[in-house]
Amino acid sequence: ASFISSTGNRLLYGRYQEMQWQLLTVLDAQNPIARNSIATGPNGVPHISFYEEAVGLRHAYLAGGQWVVTTVLPGIHRANAIAVDRQGHPHIAHSRDFRVGGGFWRGDIQYSRWTGKAWQHQTIYTEGEEVYQPISLVLDSEDHPHILYKKRFFGGYFRVHLQEWTGTEWQLQELEN
């Protein structure tokens, strides 16, 4: 389990080991941390995605008893979800939030994956309206991502969208009005 401390600037990881819970500090941040997601790779290594204010979307994983923390993308990426593929590489679905004229917020859905050498990023939905959590990510048996999120449109109505990677392109399905 991963969670944010009551002070808002410490990311913690909890694991049940030898009949008791053990808490590990992933990061004591200078800035507030928000919205985290956790997944375990095929070798049992935990991976956590999270948003740190003034830094951006971040990724942490446990290696040799120490947490390795990197920045995936700068900017505001509050909503995020992580999955780990068969090679142990993390994939993160996230929203990119930005302000437009009049102080309104807009959002894109983006997808980032670690290739083993670098992060690759794609914007997969950019209609320019608000994107809300929850955002979910699952990888299928071929490690193709499937991303589910809730979208708010002008007028206050919502739709649930599913983006699926076919191996060559993203396909959008609207699941609910």
Secondary structure as GFF3:
##gff-version 3
##sequence-region A 1 177
A	DSSP	beta_strand	2	4	.	.	.	ID=ss1
A	DSSP	beta_strand	10	17	.	.	.	ID=ss2
A	DSSP	beta_strand	20	28	.	.	.	ID=ss3
A	DSSP	beta_strand	33	40	.	.	.	ID=ss4
A	DSSP	beta_strand	46	52	.	.	.	ID=ss5
A	DSSP	beta_strand	56	63	.	.	.	ID=ss6
A	DSSP	beta_strand	66	73	.	.	.	ID=ss7
A	DSSP	beta_strand	80	84	.	.	.	ID=ss8
A	DSSP	beta_strand	90	99	.	.	.	ID=ss9
A	DSSP	three_ten_helix	101	103	.	.	.	ID=ss10
A	DSSP	beta_strand	105	114	.	.	.	ID=ss11
A	DSSP	beta_strand	119	125	.	.	.	ID=ss12
A	DSSP	beta_strand	130	139	.	.	.	ID=ss13
A	DSSP	beta_strand	145	152	.	.	.	ID=ss14
A	DSSP	beta_strand	158	165	.	.	.	ID=ss15
A	DSSP	beta_strand	170	176	.	.	.	ID=ss16
###
